[in-house]
Amino acid sequence: MTDRIGRVGAQGLIVDRRELMKGAAALGLGYGLTGILGGPALAAETPKKGGTLRIGMEGGSASDTLDPRSFADSIPLNYGYQIWNGLIEIDNNGNAVGELLESWEAKPGAKEWIFNVRKGVTFHSGKTLDADDIIYSINLHRGDTKSAAKDLLSGITEIKKLSPTQIQISLNGGNLNLPYNLTDYHILGVPNGFTDFSKPDGTGAYKLETFEPGVRIVTKNTGNYWKPGCGNFDSVELQYIGDSSSRLQALIAGQVDAINRLDPKTMDLVTSSPDVSVVQTKGTGNRYAFVALCDTDPYSNVDLRWALKYGIDRKKIVDTVYQGYATVGNDTTISPMNKYFAKDLAQTLYDPEKAAFHYKKAGSPKLEVKVSEGAYSGATDAALLYQESMKQAGIELTVTRVSADGYWSNIWLKDPFCAVYWGDRPAIDLQLSQTYLSDAAWNDTHWKRPDFDKLVLAARVEEDEAKRREMYFEAQKMIHDDGGMICFAVSDYLDGYAKKMMGTAPHPRYDMCDQRIAEKAWFA
């Protein structure tokens, strides 16, 4: 395959993030910069108001709800950020910056924090945002709740109102990452006492008009958004288009203005279209994986888990399924771009002999992996290549396709071996805490190591950077050596846009401007 650094398409150039960053430093541009094919110039332009933004997306189902506590995929994130705001935002440099919480400071030891509530923000109902709303919004994810953010806030012992615009949060242990925890997309600002999420009341740029989960979501501009230069469209129509080919054809035909998760196999078609731009964010995209439940036989056997790891040809999947628009994974979800990424950790390579050895040692059990394109695009093809590489090791792996609808509620966290993807998190503690801590609600391998838990908790308060880096290296090594995740690839985010779309800057956390495309973009 032609190297994507300097690869010329019919309409422009795809530039690898790392190459572009060299020039970006001289311009004062941040971490979020990446390659843009046929897209708008890097120079800032004045946003324009008007028009209906039509988005076609994969990453949702008919079971999607308007309750942020239940959000689990890209489409709910997208309409969530249209209607509501988060408490704290991640900027294009990967830093935590103020949103509904304007600023903050930690007392020595990072067990007590003071947060200042942004003034002059109103809900769609006309209510003015205050400290009570923030406290209620946080408490929705504490105590008796099924919120996926519960684990992130489990260290909070008390939230105290100091004034109408200031709160104090006390923790049971120091945590330098607390502001990053509060950037989680489940934690959105709602009015104090609010319970009817079928009629959402947010502070976002848009108000809900139509909610047809699995089909479309329509929102209308409120006309008084508090963020200058943002919320520029008159309305937004988000369409569920699960098939990647259909999404691309809709974009090329002008039926939609923006799509997510471009299929790498169609990039030649994309680059030849005069009406399409591509934004690529390298090495920070979805972590594609197969996960085995470590508390369920036969996957409770560490030798079997090693057989699964040695038996997958990661590079072949990256080159074949993702056409090189991904980085080979090494069985953790930590991004290669993260400053604490364990780059010195030995890469597990495809080794049929070692796979066969560990498989035989584990008793040669029957193996089945369940997959769906509802898990991630390419999951089926990746599984079939996995099946082929395992066969060369003398191991039979049955691949069973299941319905995309309800995959995350019926298969994930329940089936002993299945396909899964993870998005990026802005801080390594978030990634480790949500995915691998023993009591994490989203510990989808059921991997439990008390020594790992203790190490992660200690790293939260370690101010010595060198020691902290060593601790995070050891944490990743534990997952790599003992865990049940086979993370074989970290994708590049590939967004497709109509040429008239402006403000489509890449982001270090999620695709489509951190799923805030409706807030941040505009039409030329």
N, C-alpha and C positions, 0 to 999 in steps of 0.2 A: 504493500500500500504506500502511496505517496505520503511523505511526511507532511502533517498539517501545519507545521511552522513554515509560513510562506507559501502555502498551497493556494494557487490562484483559481478562482471560479469564474464563471461567465460574467458576473457582475461585480466582483470585488475580491477581497482577500480575507481568509480566515487566519488570524494571528494567534498563536499560542499565548496564553496568559503570561507565562514567565518571560517570554521575549518582550511582550508589550510593556510589562512592568518596568523594564529597564528604562524605557523612554518616559514612562509615566512619572517616575520619581522626579525627573527634571521639570515636569509640569505641575507638580504638587498634587497629582491624582492619587487616589487611595487604593486600598487592597482589593476593592470590588471590581476593578477594571479588568476587562477581558477582550477577546476578539469579537469584532463586529463585521459581519459580511453584508456589504451593500446597505449598511445602516446609516443613521444620521451621524453628522460630524460630532467629534468629541467636544467641540466648543459649546458653551452653554447657550441656550436659546430661551426666549421668553415664552412661557406656556400660553396656549390659546384656549379659550373656552368654547364648548359646544360639541354637538354630535353625539351619536350613540355608539358606544364601544361594544363590539360583538366579540366575545371570547369563546373559543371552542377548546374544551379541556377533557383530558383523562384524569381520573383520580377521585372518583366519587361513585355513589350508587343510589338506588331508590330508597335506601334506608337512612340516607343523610338527614340530619335534623338541624334545627336552629339553636340548639343548646351547645354553647362552646365547650362544655365539659366532655362532649362526645366526639368532638372533631378528631378525625384520624387519617385524613388524606387531603390532597391538594385543593379539590374543589371547595370543601367547607372552609379551608383556610382563606381562600380567595374571597368568597362572599362574606366570610366573617370580618375580614379587614375592610370590606366596603361599608359595612353597617356599623361596626364598632372600632374602637381604638384599643391598642394594648396599653399596659401601664408603662412599659419601657420598650424602646425600639432598638433594633440593631441597624447601625448605619452602614454605608458602603465600604467602610474600613473594618467592619467586624466588631465595632465598639458598641457598648451599651450607652444609649443616649436617651434623654428625656422624651416622654410622650405625655400621657395623662399624669404621670409623676414627673415633675419638671426637673428636679435635682435631688441629691441625697448625699449623706456622709455617714461614715461608720465611726463609732467610738473605738478606742483601742481594744484589740482582741476580736473585733468584728462580730461581737455577740449582740450589740445594740446598734440599730440604724435609725436615722432620721430621714424621712422622705417628705418633700414638699409637693403639694398637689397644685397642678397647673390652674391658674385663675382664668376666668373669662370663657370657659368651655361649657356649652349647654348640650343637653340631650335632645333628641328629635322631639320629645314631648315638651320641651321648653324649660325643663328643670336644669338648674345650674349645678355643675359638678362640684362636689365637696368631699371632705375627708370620710364622711359616713359611706358615701358611694364606693370609695376605694376600699375601705375596710370590708364592706359587704362583698365586693367583687373578689377579693382575696379569699374570704372565708367560704365562698362557694366551693372552693377546692380543698378545704380542710375538713377534718372530722368525718362524719358519715356521708361520704360522697363517692361516686364512681369516677370522678374526674381523673384523667391521666396525669394531671398536674399535681395530684395529691402528694406524691412522693417528693416532688421538688420543694414543697412547702412544709414537709413533715417536721422540719427543725424549728418551726415557729412555735414559740410558747405563748406569746401575747402580742396583740396589736392594740395600741393605745392611741386614741385621738388626743393630740396636743392642742389643736385649734381647728377651725373649719378648713384650714388649708395645710395642715401638717399632721403627720402620724409618726409613731415610733413602733418599730418592729423589734421584738426581742427573740433571740434564738437560744436553743439548748446547748449550742456549741458554735464557735466562731465559723463564719463562712464568708470568705472574700468574694464569692461568686453570687451572692444573693441578688444583686441587680440583674445579672444574667438569667437567674432562675425566673425572675419576674418578666422576662421577655417572652416566655413560653406562649404559644399562640392560643392556648386554651384560656389564658387569663386575660379576659377582655373586660373593659369597664362598663358596668351596668348600674342602674339606679339602685339605691338602698331599698331592700325589700322586694325587688323585682323577681317575679316567678313565672310569668307567662311568656315563654320564649317563642311561642307561635306568633306573637306580636312584638317583635324585638324593638327595643328603645335604646339606641346607641348614640355615640358622639361622632360617628364616621361621616364621610362625605355624602353617603347615599342612604336612602330609606327604602326598606323592602316594599315592593309592589306585588311580585308574583313569586311563589315558592312551589315549584313542581320538582321535587327531588328525583333524580334520574333522568330528567328532561331538560329543565331550564330554570334559571333564577333571573328575575328582573328587578333592578333597583333604579330609583330616581334621585337625582341630585337634590339635596336639601336647600341649596342656594346660600348657605351661610357657614360653610366649612371653616374651621378655625385655623387650619394650616395654610399659610400664604402660598399661592402658586400651585396648590394641590386640589384634587377633586374637580377636574376640568371638564368632564363629560356631562352632558345633560342626563344621560341614562346609561345603564350597563345591562346587556343581556348576556348571561353566561349559559352556554349550551353544553350539555353532556355529550361528548363525542368520543366514545371509548376506543374506536378503531383508529389507529394512527394514520392509515391511508386516507380514510374519510376526513380526518382533521386536516391533513395537508391539502387535499383536493378542495376542501371548503375555503382554505386560506388562499390558494392559488386562484380560485374562481371568484374571490372577492365576497364570499358569503360570510366570512368572519374576518376580523382584523388582527387577531392574536391567537396563537395556539401554543400549548406546552408539549414537552416530551417528543420532539421530532425524532423520527426513526432514523438512526444513523445510516441504515441501508438506502434511504431515499435522499441522502444529502446531495448526490449529483443532480437529481431532479430539482431539488431546492435551489442549488446554486445557479442553475440555468434559468430560473424564473426571474424575469425583469421586475416583478412586482413584489418580491419577497425579500425581507432582511432576516438575518439570523444572528442571535446573540448567544455566544458560547461562553460558558464559565467552566474552566477546566479543573478537574480534580476536587470539586466541592459538591458534586451532585449526589444522586441517590446511591446508597450502598446496597448493591444487589447481593442477595445471600440465600442460602438454604439453612434452615435452623432445625436442630434436633433437640428434643426435650431430654435434658440430662438426668431427669428423675424417672424416666420411662424406659423400660427395656425395649429393644437391646441397646438404646443410645446412652444408657447409664454407664456403659462400659467405655472407659477412656480409649482402649485400643480400637474399638469400633469408630470412635470419633476421629482418631488419627487415620483410620482407613478411609473415612469420608474426605478428609483433608488432602491426603496424598493421592486420592483417586480422582480428583477433578483437575482437568487441564484448563487452568484459569486463562492463560494467554490465548489459547485457541478460542475460548468463548469471547474474550475481549476483541480479538481480531475478526472473528466470524460474525457474531451476533451484533456487536456494537461497532464494528468497522474501525476499531482503534480509537473511538471517541470515549475512552474510559481508561482508567488506571487499574492494573492488576491489584486485587485486594489481598489482605493478609490476615483475615479472620477476626478483625476488630472493626468497629464502625468509625474509628478515629480518622479524620481526613488527613491525607498526605500533606495538605496545606496548613494543618494545625501546628502551632509552634511547639507543642508537646508531642507531636507524632513520633513514635518510636522507630525512627528511620534506620537504626542499627539492628533492629530485630530481624533475625534471619527470615527471609521469604520462604514460605512453604512452597516447594515446587512439585509439579506432577511427577510421581514416581510409582508406576504400577507395581513394582516389586515390593516396595515398602507397604503399599496399600494392601496387597495380597497377604503379606506377613501379618499385619495387624488385624486384618479381617479374619484370617484363620485363627489367630490367637484369641479373638473375641467369640469364636464358636461358629463362624460362618452363618449368621442369621439371615432371614429374608428381609429385604429392604424395599420400602416403597416411599416415594416422595410425591406429594400432592402439589400441583401447580395450577396457576391460572393467569391469564393476561390481566385479570383484575388485581393481581399482586403487583406486577410491573410488566411493561412491554418487553418482550423477549424472554420472559420466564420459561415458556414452553420450549423454545429453541435451546435455551441454556440448559434446561433439564435433559433434553435429548442428547446434547453433546456430553453432558455429565454421564448419562447412561452409557454412551459409547466409550468414554474413557475408562469407566469402571469395568466395562466388559473386557477391555484389554488387560485388566488386572485379574480377570477371572471372577469378577463380582457381578451378580445380577441385581440391577436396580430397576424396579418397576416405576414407571412414570405414569401418574394418573391425573388427567386433566379434570378440573372441577369448575363449576360455574363462577363467573366473576361476581355476580350479584350475591352479596352476603358473605364474600370470602373472608373479610376481616372479622366478622362476628361468628362464623361457623367453622372456619379452618384455623386461622391464626390464633395462637395461644392454646389451641386445643389439640390439633393433630400432632402426632409425634415427630413428623418430618415434613416440612413444607417450605414453599418459597416465601420470601419476605423482603421488603426493602426498608431502609431507614433513611430519613433525610438528615441533613447536617444539623448540628447544634452549635450555637455561637461560642460555647465554652466547653472544654473537655470534661469538666465535672458534670455538666448536664448530660452529655453523651454516656458517660460511665454510670451515672446515677439512674437514669431512666431505663437503661438497657441491661445492666449487669448486677446492680446491687441485689442482694438476696431477697429483699422484701419489695422490690420495685414491681409495680403493677404491670409494667410492660417488659418484664424480664422474660422474653419469649423463648429462651432456652431452658428456663427453670434451673439455671446454673447458680449454685449457692456456695460461696466460699467466705467464711467469716474473716479470714485473714485479708482477703481482698476488700471486704467492706471496711475493715479497720483502716486499711491503707488509704482508701479514697477519702474517708472522713478526715484523716490526718492531713492529707494534701490540701484540703480546703482552707486550712489555717496556717499552712507553712509559708512564711514570707521570704525565706531564703530561696531564691530562684533556682539555684543549682540543686538543692535538696528536693525541691518540688518537681523538677524535671526528672530526677532519679526515681521518685515515687511513682510518677505517671508512667515511666518506662516499665517499671516492675508490674504495675497494674495491667498494662497492655500485654506483657509477657505471660502473665497468668491466664488471661483470656485466650491468647494465642495457643498456649500449650495444653490447656485443660478444658476450654469452653466448648459449647456445642454449636457455635456459629461457623458456617463456612461462607465467609464473605469473600466472594471471588472477584468483585469488581467495584470500583468507585467511578460512577459515570461523570461525564461532562454534562452540564445542563445545556440543552439546546432548545431555545425558544424561537418560534417563527412569528414574524410580524409583517403586516402590510407596510409598504414603504412610507405611507403617510404617518405612521406611528412615530411619535417623538418621545423622548424621555425614557427610553427602554434600556436604561443602564443595568448591567449585571449586578448581582449581589452575592456576597460570600456565604449567605445562609441558604436561601431557597431560590428557585427559579421565578420567572415573571416578576422581577423586582421585589423579591421576598414575598411573593403573592400579593403585592400591593400595586399591581399594574394599573388598576382602576383609579387609585389615588394619585399615582405619580406621573402617569403618561398624559399625552394630549395629541390631537391631530394637527398636522402641519397646516 
